[in-house]
Amino acid sequence: MNELVNSTTKKLAERDENLEDMVLPMKKEIEELKGELTIYKATLSNRMLSSRQKQQAMDVPKSEKFKGPQMRNMVGT
């Protein structure tokens, strides 16, 4: 009975080690991908900010110099 338990324990320990060997590189790759994603997000954000239309100068006629109130406009004629 002890031999069966020891054999099973050994097999489970080997599987555990194998899984750890597979998981560690995956974790490292996930961290690298997160870093790349952050860079891509920042790049995309900068492109969106720079692609906004810039204000264009508009030709607006200059108003004439103020000559004081005109009485007819104030009276309502």
N, CA, C and O atoms as a Tripos MOL2 file, in Angstrom:
@<TRIPOS>MOLECULE
protein
  308   307    77     0     0
PROTEIN
NO_CHARGES

@<TRIPOS>ATOM
      1 N           0.8330   -1.1940    0.0000 N.3       1 MET1
      2 CA          0.0000    0.0000    0.0000 C.3       1 MET1
      3 C           0.8700    1.2470    0.0000 C.2       1 MET1
      4 O           0.6090    2.1920   -0.7450 O.2       1 MET1
      5 N           1.9230    1.2510    0.8500 N.am      2 ASN2
      6 CA          2.8400    2.3820    0.8950 C.3       2 ASN2
      7 C           3.5270    2.5960   -0.4480 C.2       2 ASN2
      8 O           3.7680    3.7260   -0.8710 O.2       2 ASN2
      9 N           3.8290    1.4990   -1.0950 N.am      3 GLU3
     10 CA          4.5000    1.5990   -2.3940 C.3       3 GLU3
     11 C           3.5970    2.2880   -3.4130 C.2       3 GLU3
     12 O           4.0720    3.1020   -4.2050 O.2       3 GLU3
     13 N           2.3190    1.9790   -3.4050 N.am      4 LEU4
     14 CA          1.3540    2.6000   -4.3160 C.3       4 LEU4
     15 C           1.2270    4.0950   -4.0300 C.2       4 LEU4
     16 O           1.1960    4.9060   -4.9560 O.2       4 LEU4
     17 N           1.1540    4.4540   -2.7650 N.am      5 VAL5
     18 CA          1.0580    5.8640   -2.3700 C.3       5 VAL5
     19 C           2.3270    6.6070   -2.7810 C.2       5 VAL5
     20 O           2.2520    7.7120   -3.3180 O.2       5 VAL5
     21 N           3.4710    6.0160   -2.5370 N.am      6 ASN6
     22 CA          4.7370    6.6570   -2.9100 C.3       6 ASN6
     23 C           4.8530    6.8210   -4.4220 C.2       6 ASN6
     24 O           5.3160    7.8560   -4.9020 O.2       6 ASN6
     25 N           4.4410    5.8190   -5.1620 N.am      7 SER7
     26 CA          4.4860    5.8850   -6.6240 C.3       7 SER7
     27 C           3.5620    6.9850   -7.1420 C.2       7 SER7
     28 O           3.9390    7.7590   -8.0220 O.2       7 SER7
     29 N           2.3660    7.0480   -6.5980 N.am      8 THR8
     30 CA          1.3990    8.0760   -7.0050 C.3       8 THR8
     31 C           1.9100    9.4630   -6.6410 C.2       8 THR8
     32 O           1.7790   10.4010   -7.4270 O.2       8 THR8
     33 N           2.4840    9.5960   -5.4690 N.am      9 THR9
     34 CA          3.0340   10.8820   -5.0330 C.3       9 THR9
     35 C           4.1590   11.3270   -5.9560 C.2       9 THR9
     36 O           4.2550   12.5020   -6.3100 O.2       9 THR9
     37 N           5.0040   10.3860   -6.3430 N.am     10 LYS10
     38 CA          6.1180   10.7020   -7.2410 C.3      10 LYS10
     39 C           5.6060   11.1570   -8.6080 C.2      10 LYS10
     40 O           6.1110   12.1290   -9.1700 O.2      10 LYS10
     41 N           4.6070   10.4590   -9.1370 N.am     11 LYS11
     42 CA          4.0310   10.8280  -10.4340 C.3      11 LYS11
     43 C           3.3900   12.2200  -10.3720 C.2      11 LYS11
     44 O           3.5460   13.0260  -11.2890 O.2      11 LYS11
     45 N           2.6790   12.4860   -9.2980 N.am     12 LEU12
     46 CA          2.0440   13.8040   -9.1470 C.3      12 LEU12
     47 C           3.0860   14.9070   -9.0190 C.2      12 LEU12
     48 O           2.8960   16.0020   -9.5500 O.2      12 LEU12
     49 N           4.1730   14.6350   -8.3270 N.am     13 ALA13
     50 CA          5.2430   15.6240   -8.1840 C.3      13 ALA13
     51 C           5.8800   15.9190   -9.5390 C.2      13 ALA13
     52 O           6.1970   17.0700   -9.8400 O.2      13 ALA13
     53 N           6.0710   14.8780  -10.3610 N.am     14 GLU14
     54 CA          6.6350   15.0690  -11.7020 C.3      14 GLU14
     55 C           5.6980   15.9030  -12.5680 C.2      14 GLU14
     56 O           6.1410   16.8000  -13.2860 O.2      14 GLU14
     57 N           4.4040   15.6070  -12.4990 N.am     15 ARG15
     58 CA          3.4250   16.3850  -13.2720 C.3      15 ARG15
     59 C           3.4220   17.8440  -12.8270 C.2      15 ARG15
     60 O           3.3410   18.7620  -13.6440 O.2      15 ARG15
     61 N           3.5130   18.0340  -11.5210 N.am     16 ASP16
     62 CA          3.5410   19.3920  -10.9770 C.3      16 ASP16
     63 C           4.7530   20.1620  -11.5000 C.2      16 ASP16
     64 O           4.6380   21.3230  -11.8920 O.2      16 ASP16
     65 N           5.9130   19.5070  -11.5010 N.am     17 GLU17
     66 CA          7.1230   20.1530  -12.0140 C.3      17 GLU17
     67 C           6.9880   20.4750  -13.4950 C.2      17 GLU17
     68 O           7.3900   21.5470  -13.9480 O.2      17 GLU17
     69 N           6.4120   19.5270  -14.2510 N.am     18 ASN18
     70 CA          6.2190   19.7600  -15.6850 C.3      18 ASN18
     71 C           5.2930   20.9500  -15.9290 C.2      18 ASN18
     72 O           5.5450   21.7780  -16.8050 O.2      18 ASN18
     73 N           4.2300   21.0220  -15.1520 N.am     19 LEU19
     74 CA          3.3000   22.1480  -15.3020 C.3      19 LEU19
     75 C           3.9760   23.4740  -14.9530 C.2      19 LEU19
     76 O           3.7750   24.4770  -15.6380 O.2      19 LEU19
     77 N           4.7700   23.4760  -13.8950 N.am     20 GLU20
     78 CA          5.4880   24.6960  -13.5180 C.3      20 GLU20
     79 C           6.4500   25.1140  -14.6250 C.2      20 GLU20
     80 O           6.5890   26.3000  -14.9230 O.2      20 GLU20
     81 N           7.1180   24.1210  -15.2360 N.am     21 ASP21
     82 CA          8.0380   24.4210  -16.3340 C.3      21 ASP21
     83 C           7.3060   25.0160  -17.5340 C.2      21 ASP21
     84 O           7.8840   25.8030  -18.2840 O.2      21 ASP21
     85 N           6.0450   24.6480  -17.7190 N.am     22 MET22
     86 CA          5.2650   25.2010  -18.8270 C.3      22 MET22
     87 C           4.6870   26.5740  -18.4730 C.2      22 MET22
     88 O           4.6000   27.4510  -19.3330 O.2      22 MET22
     89 N           4.2990   26.7590  -17.2340 N.am     23 VAL23
     90 CA          3.6240   27.9900  -16.8210 C.3      23 VAL23
     91 C           4.5900   29.1680  -16.7270 C.2      23 VAL23
     92 O           4.2260   30.2810  -17.1080 O.2      23 VAL23
     93 N           5.7870   28.9620  -16.2390 N.am     24 LEU24
     94 CA          6.7340   30.0680  -16.0660 C.3      24 LEU24
     95 C           7.0430   30.7950  -17.3770 C.2      24 LEU24
     96 O           7.0090   32.0250  -17.3960 O.2      24 LEU24
     97 N           7.3430   30.0880  -18.4760 N.am     25 PRO25
     98 CA          7.5560   30.8130  -19.7390 C.3      25 PRO25
     99 C           6.3030   31.5440  -20.2150 C.2      25 PRO25
    100 O           6.3880   32.6250  -20.7980 O.2      25 PRO25
    101 N           5.1400   30.9420  -19.9600 N.am     26 MET26
    102 CA          3.8920   31.5980  -20.3510 C.3      26 MET26
    103 C           3.6950   32.8980  -19.5830 C.2      26 MET26
    104 O           3.2710   33.9010  -20.1570 O.2      26 MET26
    105 N           4.0000   32.8860  -18.2940 N.am     27 LYS27
    106 CA          3.8770   34.1050  -17.4910 C.3      27 LYS27
    107 C           4.8170   35.1830  -18.0110 C.2      27 LYS27
    108 O           4.4510   36.3550  -18.0900 O.2      27 LYS27
    109 N           6.0300   34.7770  -18.3650 N.am     28 LYS28
    110 CA          7.0050   35.7330  -18.8940 C.3      28 LYS28
    111 C           6.5000   36.3270  -20.2080 C.2      28 LYS28
    112 O           6.6050   37.5330  -20.4320 O.2      28 LYS28
    113 N           5.9520   35.4740  -21.0730 N.am     29 GLU29
    114 CA          5.4310   35.9470  -22.3520 C.3      29 GLU29
    115 C           4.2400   36.8810  -22.1470 C.2      29 GLU29
    116 O           4.1000   37.8700  -22.8670 O.2      29 GLU29
    117 N           3.3910   36.5790  -21.1830 N.am     30 ILE30
    118 CA          2.2410   37.4390  -20.8860 C.3      30 ILE30
    119 C           2.7130   38.8230  -20.4620 C.2      30 ILE30
    120 O           2.1500   39.8270  -20.8960 O.2      30 ILE30
    121 N           3.7320   38.8870  -19.6250 N.am     31 GLU31
    122 CA          4.2650   40.1790  -19.1820 C.3      31 GLU31
    123 C           4.8300   40.9670  -20.3620 C.2      31 GLU31
    124 O           4.6370   42.1800  -20.4480 O.2      31 GLU31
    125 N           5.5280   40.2810  -21.2730 N.am     32 GLU32
    126 CA          6.0640   40.9520  -22.4570 C.3      32 GLU32
    127 C           4.9360   41.4790  -23.3310 C.2      32 GLU32
    128 O           5.0140   42.5940  -23.8480 O.2      32 GLU32
    129 N           3.8890   40.6810  -23.4980 N.am     33 LEU33
    130 CA          2.7530   41.1040  -24.3140 C.3      33 LEU33
    131 C           2.0150   42.2830  -23.6850 C.2      33 LEU33
    132 O           1.5370   43.1680  -24.3950 O.2      33 LEU33
    133 N           1.9230   42.2980  -22.3670 N.am     34 LYS34
    134 CA          1.2980   43.4400  -21.6870 C.3      34 LYS34
    135 C           2.0900   44.7120  -21.9480 C.2      34 LYS34
    136 O           1.5120   45.7780  -22.1650 O.2      34 LYS34
    137 N           3.4140   44.5990  -21.9250 N.am     35 GLY35
    138 CA          4.2570   45.7580  -22.2210 C.3      35 GLY35
    139 C           4.0540   46.2450  -23.6420 C.2      35 GLY35
    140 O           3.9470   47.4480  -23.8790 O.2      35 GLY35
    141 N           3.9990   45.3090  -24.5990 N.am     36 GLU36
    142 CA          3.7610   45.6830  -25.9970 C.3      36 GLU36
    143 C           2.3960   46.3330  -26.1500 C.2      36 GLU36
    144 O           2.2530   47.3190  -26.8740 O.2      36 GLU36
    145 N           1.3980   45.7890  -25.4750 N.am     37 LEU37
    146 CA          0.0500   46.3460  -25.5610 C.3      37 LEU37
    147 C           0.0230   47.7790  -25.0480 C.2      37 LEU37
    148 O          -0.6430   48.6350  -25.6310 O.2      37 LEU37
    149 N           0.7300   48.0410  -23.9760 N.am     38 THR38
    150 CA          0.8060   49.4000  -23.4350 C.3      38 THR38
    151 C           1.4220   50.3440  -24.4610 C.2      38 THR38
    152 O           0.9460   51.4640  -24.6470 O.2      38 THR38
    153 N           2.4770   49.8890  -25.1210 N.am     39 ILE39
    154 CA          3.1290   50.7180  -26.1460 C.3      39 ILE39
    155 C           2.1680   50.9780  -27.2990 C.2      39 ILE39
    156 O           2.0650   52.1100  -27.7730 O.2      39 ILE39
    157 N           1.4580   49.9410  -27.7600 N.am     40 TYR40
    158 CA          0.5190   50.1110  -28.8670 C.3      40 TYR40
    159 C          -0.6150   51.0580  -28.4960 C.2      40 TYR40
    160 O          -1.0340   51.8780  -29.3140 O.2      40 TYR40
    161 N          -1.1100   50.9490  -27.2770 N.am     41 LYS41
    162 CA         -2.1800   51.8510  -26.8320 C.3      41 LYS41
    163 C          -1.7050   53.2960  -26.8220 C.2      41 LYS41
    164 O          -2.4300   54.1920  -27.2530 O.2      41 LYS41
    165 N          -0.4980   53.5270  -26.3360 N.am     42 ALA42
    166 CA          0.0410   54.8850  -26.2940 C.3      42 ALA42
    167 C           0.2320   55.4190  -27.7030 C.2      42 ALA42
    168 O          -0.0760   56.5790  -27.9760 O.2      42 ALA42
    169 N           0.7380   54.5810  -28.6010 N.am     43 THR43
    170 CA          0.9390   54.9990  -29.9890 C.3      43 THR43
    171 C          -0.3890   55.3410  -30.6390 C.2      43 THR43
    172 O          -0.5070   56.3640  -31.3140 O.2      43 THR43
    173 N          -1.3780   54.5010  -30.4440 N.am     44 LEU44
    174 CA         -2.6950   54.7420  -31.0230 C.3      44 LEU44
    175 C          -3.2970   56.0230  -30.4670 C.2      44 LEU44
    176 O          -3.8900   56.8050  -31.2100 O.2      44 LEU44
    177 N          -3.1540   56.2390  -29.1850 N.am     45 SER45
    178 CA         -3.6750   57.4490  -28.5560 C.3      45 SER45
    179 C          -3.0020   58.6880  -29.1330 C.2      45 SER45
    180 O          -3.6710   59.6840  -29.4110 O.2      45 SER45
    181 N          -1.6930   58.6360  -29.3140 N.am     46 ASN46
    182 CA         -0.9710   59.7730  -29.8890 C.3      46 ASN46
    183 C          -1.3980   60.0320  -31.3240 C.2      46 ASN46
    184 O          -1.5140   61.1850  -31.7400 O.2      46 ASN46
    185 N          -1.6310   58.9750  -32.0790 N.am     47 ARG47
    186 CA         -2.0770   59.1530  -33.4690 C.3      47 ARG47
    187 C          -3.4450   59.8050  -33.5120 C.2      47 ARG47
    188 O          -3.7030   60.6640  -34.3550 O.2      47 ARG47
    189 N          -4.3260   59.3980  -32.6010 N.am     48 MET48
    190 CA         -5.6680   59.9730  -32.5850 C.3      48 MET48
    191 C          -5.6100   61.4540  -32.2290 C.2      48 MET48
    192 O          -6.3500   62.2620  -32.7900 O.2      48 MET48
    193 N          -4.7380   61.8040  -31.3060 N.am     49 LEU49
    194 CA         -4.6150   63.2060  -30.9240 C.3      49 LEU49
    195 C          -4.0440   64.0320  -32.0670 C.2      49 LEU49
    196 O          -4.4790   65.1610  -32.2950 O.2      49 LEU49
    197 N          -3.0770   63.4830  -32.7830 N.am     50 SER50
    198 CA         -2.4330   64.2480  -33.8440 C.3      50 SER50
    199 C          -3.2740   64.2880  -35.1110 C.2      50 SER50
    200 O          -3.0550   65.1510  -35.9620 O.2      50 SER50
    201 N          -4.2270   63.3790  -35.2560 N.am     51 SER51
    202 CA         -5.0210   63.3500  -36.4790 C.3      51 SER51
    203 C          -6.2480   64.2510  -36.4030 C.2      51 SER51
    204 O          -6.9640   64.4070  -37.3920 O.2      51 SER51
    205 N          -6.4940   64.8350  -35.2570 N.am     52 ARG52
    206 CA         -7.6290   65.7550  -35.1590 C.3      52 ARG52
    207 C          -7.4030   66.9310  -36.0960 C.2      52 ARG52
    208 O          -6.2750   67.3800  -36.3010 O.2      52 ARG52
    209 N          -8.4890   67.4110  -36.6510 N.am     53 GLN53
    210 CA         -8.3620   68.5290  -37.5670 C.3      53 GLN53
    211 C          -7.9080   69.7610  -36.8090 C.2      53 GLN53
    212 O          -8.3960   70.0810  -35.7250 O.2      53 GLN53
    213 N          -6.9670   70.4250  -37.4180 N.am     54 LYS54
    214 CA         -6.4690   71.6510  -36.8160 C.3      54 LYS54
    215 C          -7.3550   72.8040  -37.2650 C.2      54 LYS54
    216 O          -7.8940   72.7980  -38.3720 O.2      54 LYS54
    217 N          -7.4960   73.7820  -36.3990 N.am     55 GLN55
    218 CA         -8.3220   74.9260  -36.7410 C.3      55 GLN55
    219 C          -7.6980   75.6720  -37.9080 C.2      55 GLN55
    220 O          -6.4910   75.9120  -37.9470 O.2      55 GLN55
    221 N          -8.5400   76.0250  -38.8420 N.am     56 GLN56
    222 CA         -8.0670   76.7630  -39.9950 C.3      56 GLN56
    223 C          -8.4600   78.2230  -39.8280 C.2      56 GLN56
    224 O          -9.4990   78.5490  -39.2550 O.2      56 GLN56
    225 N          -7.6070   79.0820  -40.3400 N.am     57 ALA57
    226 CA         -7.8970   80.5110  -40.2730 C.3      57 ALA57
    227 C          -9.0700   80.8150  -41.1980 C.2      57 ALA57
    228 O          -9.1360   80.3160  -42.3210 O.2      57 ALA57
    229 N          -9.9820   81.6300  -40.7160 N.am     58 MET58
    230 CA        -11.1400   82.0090  -41.5160 C.3      58 MET58
    231 C         -11.0310   83.4850  -41.8600 C.2      58 MET58
    232 O         -10.6160   84.3060  -41.0420 O.2      58 MET58
    233 N         -11.4110   83.8000  -43.0770 N.am     59 ASP59
    234 CA        -11.4240   85.2000  -43.4850 C.3      59 ASP59
    235 C         -12.7230   85.8280  -42.9990 C.2      59 ASP59
    236 O         -13.8040   85.5050  -43.4920 O.2      59 ASP59
    237 N         -12.6070   86.7120  -42.0450 N.am     60 VAL60
    238 CA        -13.7570   87.4050  -41.4860 C.3      60 VAL60
    239 C         -13.5330   88.8890  -41.7220 C.2      60 VAL60
    240 O         -12.4860   89.4240  -41.3550 O.2      60 VAL60
    241 N         -14.5110   89.5650  -42.3350 N.am     61 PRO61
    242 CA        -14.3130   90.9970  -42.5750 C.3      61 PRO61
    243 C         -14.2200   91.7570  -41.2550 C.2      61 PRO61
    244 O         -14.9300   91.4590  -40.2940 O.2      61 PRO61
    245 N         -13.3410   92.7310  -41.2330 N.am     62 LYS62
    246 CA        -13.1810   93.5400  -40.0260 C.3      62 LYS62
    247 C         -14.3410   94.5150  -39.9270 C.2      62 LYS62
    248 O         -14.7960   95.0670  -40.9300 O.2      62 LYS62
    249 N         -14.8070   94.7170  -38.7160 N.am     63 SER63
    250 CA        -15.9100   95.6500  -38.5250 C.3      63 SER63
    251 C         -15.3790   97.0800  -38.6330 C.2      63 SER63
    252 O         -14.2110   97.3650  -38.3680 O.2      63 SER63
    253 N         -16.2900   97.9570  -39.0330 N.am     64 GLU64
    254 CA        -15.9000   99.3650  -39.1460 C.3      64 GLU64
    255 C         -15.7350   99.9560  -37.7520 C.2      64 GLU64
    256 O         -16.2450   99.4270  -36.7640 O.2      64 GLU64
    257 N         -15.0220  101.0460  -37.7040 N.am     65 LYS65
    258 CA        -14.7740  101.7060  -36.4320 C.3      65 LYS65
    259 C         -16.1040  102.1950  -35.8550 C.2      65 LYS65
    260 O         -16.9440  102.7230  -36.5830 O.2      65 LYS65
    261 N         -16.2890  102.0200  -34.5570 N.am     66 PHE66
    262 CA        -17.5170  102.4090  -33.8820 C.3      66 PHE66
    263 C         -17.6930  103.9240  -33.9680 C.2      66 PHE66
    264 O         -16.7820  104.6800  -33.6310 O.2      66 PHE66
    265 N         -18.8720  104.3650  -34.4220 N.am     67 LYS67
    266 CA        -19.1280  105.7910  -34.6100 C.3      67 LYS67
    267 C         -20.1250  106.3160  -33.5880 C.2      67 LYS67
    268 O         -20.6130  107.4380  -33.7270 O.2      67 LYS67
    269 N         -20.4270  105.5570  -32.6000 N.am     68 GLY68
    270 CA        -21.3940  105.9980  -31.6010 C.3      68 GLY68
    271 C         -22.7700  105.4460  -31.9270 C.2      68 GLY68
    272 O         -22.9900  104.9670  -33.0390 O.2      68 GLY68
    273 N         -23.7080  105.5040  -30.9740 N.am     69 PRO69
    274 CA        -25.0440  104.9560  -31.2220 C.3      69 PRO69
    275 C         -25.7870  105.7850  -32.2610 C.2      69 PRO69
    276 O         -25.6530  107.0060  -32.3350 O.2      69 PRO69
    277 N         -26.5560  105.0910  -33.0400 N.am     70 GLN70
    278 CA        -27.3770  105.7920  -34.0210 C.3      70 GLN70
    279 C         -28.7620  105.9630  -33.4120 C.2      70 GLN70
    280 O         -29.3900  104.9980  -32.9760 O.2      70 GLN70
    281 N         -29.2120  107.1720  -33.3900 N.am     71 MET71
    282 CA        -30.4580  107.5090  -32.7050 C.3      71 MET71
    283 C         -31.6600  106.8010  -33.3170 C.2      71 MET71
    284 O         -32.5630  106.3970  -32.5840 O.2      71 MET71
    285 N         -31.6990  106.6410  -34.6110 N.am     72 ARG72
    286 CA        -32.8810  106.0280  -35.2260 C.3      72 ARG72
    287 C         -33.0430  104.5710  -34.7880 C.2      72 ARG72
    288 O         -34.1680  104.0810  -34.6820 O.2      72 ARG72
    289 N         -31.9240  103.8690  -34.5310 N.am     73 ASN73
    290 CA        -32.0280  102.4860  -34.0550 C.3      73 ASN73
    291 C         -32.5490  102.4540  -32.6330 C.2      73 ASN73
    292 O         -33.2520  101.5170  -32.2550 O.2      73 ASN73
    293 N         -32.2260  103.4380  -31.8550 N.am     74 MET74
    294 CA        -32.6390  103.4590  -30.4640 C.3      74 MET74
    295 C         -34.1100  103.8520  -30.3310 C.2      74 MET74
    296 O         -34.7740  103.3960  -29.4000 O.2      74 MET74
    297 N         -34.6390  104.6830  -31.2310 N.am     75 VAL75
    298 CA        -36.0140  105.1530  -31.1570 C.3      75 VAL75
    299 C         -36.9640  104.0940  -31.7020 C.2      75 VAL75
    300 O         -38.1070  103.9900  -31.2580 O.2      75 VAL75
    301 N         -36.4920  103.3180  -32.6560 N.am     76 GLY76
    302 CA        -37.3220  102.2580  -33.2030 C.3      76 GLY76
    303 C         -38.0240  102.6600  -34.4740 C.2      76 GLY76
    304 O         -39.0740  102.1000  -34.7890 O.2      76 GLY76
    305 N         -37.4910  103.6060  -35.2160 N.am     77 THR77
    306 CA        -38.1450  104.0070  -36.4640 C.3      77 THR77
    307 C         -37.7460  103.1670  -37.6160 C.2      77 THR77
    308 O         -38.2160  103.3870  -38.7330 O.2      77 THR77
@<TRIPOS>BOND
     1     1     2 1
     2     2     3 1
     3     3     4 2
     4     3     5 am
     5     5     6 1
     6     6     7 1
     7     7     8 2
     8     7     9 am
     9     9    10 1
    10    10    11 1
    11    11    12 2
    12    11    13 am
    13    13    14 1
    14    14    15 1
    15    15    16 2
    16    15    17 am
    17    17    18 1
    18    18    19 1
    19    19    20 2
    20    19    21 am
    21    21    22 1
    22    22    23 1
    23    23    24 2
    24    23    25 am
    25    25    26 1
    26    26    27 1
    27    27    28 2
    28    27    29 am
    29    29    30 1
    30    30    31 1
    31    31    32 2
    32    31    33 am
    33    33    34 1
    34    34    35 1
    35    35    36 2
    36    35    37 am
    37    37    38 1
    38    38    39 1
    39    39    40 2
    40    39    41 am
    41    41    42 1
    42    42    43 1
    43    43    44 2
    44    43    45 am
    45    45    46 1
    46    46    47 1
    47    47    48 2
    48    47    49 am
    49    49    50 1
    50    50    51 1
    51    51    52 2
    52    51    53 am
    53    53    54 1
    54    54    55 1
    55    55    56 2
    56    55    57 am
    57    57    58 1
    58    58    59 1
    59    59    60 2
    60    59    61 am
    61    61    62 1
    62    62    63 1
    63    63    64 2
    64    63    65 am
    65    65    66 1
    66    66    67 1
    67    67    68 2
    68    67    69 am
    69    69    70 1
    70    70    71 1
    71    71    72 2
    72    71    73 am
    73    73    74 1
    74    74    75 1
    75    75    76 2
    76    75    77 am
    77    77    78 1
    78    78    79 1
    79    79    80 2
    80    79    81 am
    81    81    82 1
    82    82    83 1
    83    83    84 2
    84    83    85 am
    85    85    86 1
    86    86    87 1
    87    87    88 2
    88    87    89 am
    89    89    90 1
    90    90    91 1
    91    91    92 2
    92    91    93 am
    93    93    94 1
    94    94    95 1
    95    95    96 2
    96    95    97 am
    97    97    98 1
    98    98    99 1
    99    99   100 2
   100    99   101 am
   101   101   102 1
   102   102   103 1
   103   103   104 2
   104   103   105 am
   105   105   106 1
   106   106   107 1
   107   107   108 2
   108   107   109 am
   109   109   110 1
   110   110   111 1
   111   111   112 2
   112   111   113 am
   113   113   114 1
   114   114   115 1
   115   115   116 2
   116   115   117 am
   117   117   118 1
   118   118   119 1
   119   119   120 2
   120   119   121 am
   121   121   122 1
   122   122   123 1
   123   123   124 2
   124   123   125 am
   125   125   126 1
   126   126   127 1
   127   127   128 2
   128   127   129 am
   129   129   130 1
   130   130   131 1
   131   131   132 2
   132   131   133 am
   133   133   134 1
   134   134   135 1
   135   135   136 2
   136   135   137 am
   137   137   138 1
   138   138   139 1
   139   139   140 2
   140   139   141 am
   141   141   142 1
   142   142   143 1
   143   143   144 2
   144   143   145 am
   145   145   146 1
   146   146   147 1
   147   147   148 2
   148   147   149 am
   149   149   150 1
   150   150   151 1
   151   151   152 2
   152   151   153 am
   153   153   154 1
   154   154   155 1
   155   155   156 2
   156   155   157 am
   157   157   158 1
   158   158   159 1
   159   159   160 2
   160   159   161 am
   161   161   162 1
   162   162   163 1
   163   163   164 2
   164   163   165 am
   165   165   166 1
   166   166   167 1
   167   167   168 2
   168   167   169 am
   169   169   170 1
   170   170   171 1
   171   171   172 2
   172   171   173 am
   173   173   174 1
   174   174   175 1
   175   175   176 2
   176   175   177 am
   177   177   178 1
   178   178   179 1
   179   179   180 2
   180   179   181 am
   181   181   182 1
   182   182   183 1
   183   183   184 2
   184   183   185 am
   185   185   186 1
   186   186   187 1
   187   187   188 2
   188   187   189 am
   189   189   190 1
   190   190   191 1
   191   191   192 2
   192   191   193 am
   193   193   194 1
   194   194   195 1
   195   195   196 2
   196   195   197 am
   197   197   198 1
   198   198   199 1
   199   199   200 2
   200   199   201 am
   201   201   202 1
   202   202   203 1
   203   203   204 2
   204   203   205 am
   205   205   206 1
   206   206   207 1
   207   207   208 2
   208   207   209 am
   209   209   210 1
   210   210   211 1
   211   211   212 2
   212   211   213 am
   213   213   214 1
   214   214   215 1
   215   215   216 2
   216   215   217 am
   217   217   218 1
   218   218   219 1
   219   219   220 2
   220   219   221 am
   221   221   222 1
   222   222   223 1
   223   223   224 2
   224   223   225 am
   225   225   226 1
   226   226   227 1
   227   227   228 2
   228   227   229 am
   229   229   230 1
   230   230   231 1
   231   231   232 2
   232   231   233 am
   233   233   234 1
   234   234   235 1
   235   235   236 2
   236   235   237 am
   237   237   238 1
   238   238   239 1
   239   239   240 2
   240   239   241 am
   241   241   242 1
   242   242   243 1
   243   243   244 2
   244   243   245 am
   245   245   246 1
   246   246   247 1
   247   247   248 2
   248   247   249 am
   249   249   250 1
   250   250   251 1
   251   251   252 2
   252   251   253 am
   253   253   254 1
   254   254   255 1
   255   255   256 2
   256   255   257 am
   257   257   258 1
   258   258   259 1
   259   259   260 2
   260   259   261 am
   261   261   262 1
   262   262   263 1
   263   263   264 2
   264   263   265 am
   265   265   266 1
   266   266   267 1
   267   267   268 2
   268   267   269 am
   269   269   270 1
   270   270   271 1
   271   271   272 2
   272   271   273 am
   273   273   274 1
   274   274   275 1
   275   275   276 2
   276   275   277 am
   277   277   278 1
   278   278   279 1
   279   279   280 2
   280   279   281 am
   281   281   282 1
   282   282   283 1
   283   283   284 2
   284   283   285 am
   285   285   286 1
   286   286   287 1
   287   287   288 2
   288   287   289 am
   289   289   290 1
   290   290   291 1
   291   291   292 2
   292   291   293 am
   293   293   294 1
   294   294   295 1
   295   295   296 2
   296   295   297 am
   297   297   298 1
   298   298   299 1
   299   299   300 2
   300   299   301 am
   301   301   302 1
   302   302   303 1
   303   303   304 2
   304   303   305 am
   305   305   306 1
   306   306   307 1
   307   307   308 2
@<TRIPOS>SUBSTRUCTURE
     1 MET1         2 RESIDUE 1 A MET
     2 ASN2         6 RESIDUE 1 A ASN
     3 GLU3        10 RESIDUE 1 A GLU
     4 LEU4        14 RESIDUE 1 A LEU
     5 VAL5        18 RESIDUE 1 A VAL
     6 ASN6        22 RESIDUE 1 A ASN
     7 SER7        26 RESIDUE 1 A SER
     8 THR8        30 RESIDUE 1 A THR
     9 THR9        34 RESIDUE 1 A THR
    10 LYS10       38 RESIDUE 1 A LYS
    11 LYS11       42 RESIDUE 1 A LYS
    12 LEU12       46 RESIDUE 1 A LEU
    13 ALA13       50 RESIDUE 1 A ALA
    14 GLU14       54 RESIDUE 1 A GLU
    15 ARG15       58 RESIDUE 1 A ARG
    16 ASP16       62 RESIDUE 1 A ASP
    17 GLU17       66 RESIDUE 1 A GLU
    18 ASN18       70 RESIDUE 1 A ASN
    19 LEU19       74 RESIDUE 1 A LEU
    20 GLU20       78 RESIDUE 1 A GLU
    21 ASP21       82 RESIDUE 1 A ASP
    22 MET22       86 RESIDUE 1 A MET
    23 VAL23       90 RESIDUE 1 A VAL
    24 LEU24       94 RESIDUE 1 A LEU
    25 PRO25       98 RESIDUE 1 A PRO
    26 MET26      102 RESIDUE 1 A MET
    27 LYS27      106 RESIDUE 1 A LYS
    28 LYS28      110 RESIDUE 1 A LYS
    29 GLU29      114 RESIDUE 1 A GLU
    30 ILE30      118 RESIDUE 1 A ILE
    31 GLU31      122 RESIDUE 1 A GLU
    32 GLU32      126 RESIDUE 1 A GLU
    33 LEU33      130 RESIDUE 1 A LEU
    34 LYS34      134 RESIDUE 1 A LYS
    35 GLY35      138 RESIDUE 1 A GLY
    36 GLU36      142 RESIDUE 1 A GLU
    37 LEU37      146 RESIDUE 1 A LEU
    38 THR38      150 RESIDUE 1 A THR
    39 ILE39      154 RESIDUE 1 A ILE
    40 TYR40      158 RESIDUE 1 A TYR
    41 LYS41      162 RESIDUE 1 A LYS
    42 ALA42      166 RESIDUE 1 A ALA
    43 THR43      170 RESIDUE 1 A THR
    44 LEU44      174 RESIDUE 1 A LEU
    45 SER45      178 RESIDUE 1 A SER
    46 ASN46      182 RESIDUE 1 A ASN
    47 ARG47      186 RESIDUE 1 A ARG
    48 MET48      190 RESIDUE 1 A MET
    49 LEU49      194 RESIDUE 1 A LEU
    50 SER50      198 RESIDUE 1 A SER
    51 SER51      202 RESIDUE 1 A SER
    52 ARG52      206 RESIDUE 1 A ARG
    53 GLN53      210 RESIDUE 1 A GLN
    54 LYS54      214 RESIDUE 1 A LYS
    55 GLN55      218 RESIDUE 1 A GLN
    56 GLN56      222 RESIDUE 1 A GLN
    57 ALA57      226 RESIDUE 1 A ALA
    58 MET58      230 RESIDUE 1 A MET
    59 ASP59      234 RESIDUE 1 A ASP
    60 VAL60      238 RESIDUE 1 A VAL
    61 PRO61      242 RESIDUE 1 A PRO
    62 LYS62      246 RESIDUE 1 A LYS
    63 SER63      250 RESIDUE 1 A SER
    64 GLU64      254 RESIDUE 1 A GLU
    65 LYS65      258 RESIDUE 1 A LYS
    66 PHE66      262 RESIDUE 1 A PHE
    67 LYS67      266 RESIDUE 1 A LYS
    68 GLY68      270 RESIDUE 1 A GLY
    69 PRO69      274 RESIDUE 1 A PRO
    70 GLN70      278 RESIDUE 1 A GLN
    71 MET71      282 RESIDUE 1 A MET
    72 ARG72      286 RESIDUE 1 A ARG
    73 ASN73      290 RESIDUE 1 A ASN
    74 MET74      294 RESIDUE 1 A MET
    75 VAL75      298 RESIDUE 1 A VAL
    76 GLY76      302 RESIDUE 1 A GLY
    77 THR77      306 RESIDUE 1 A THR
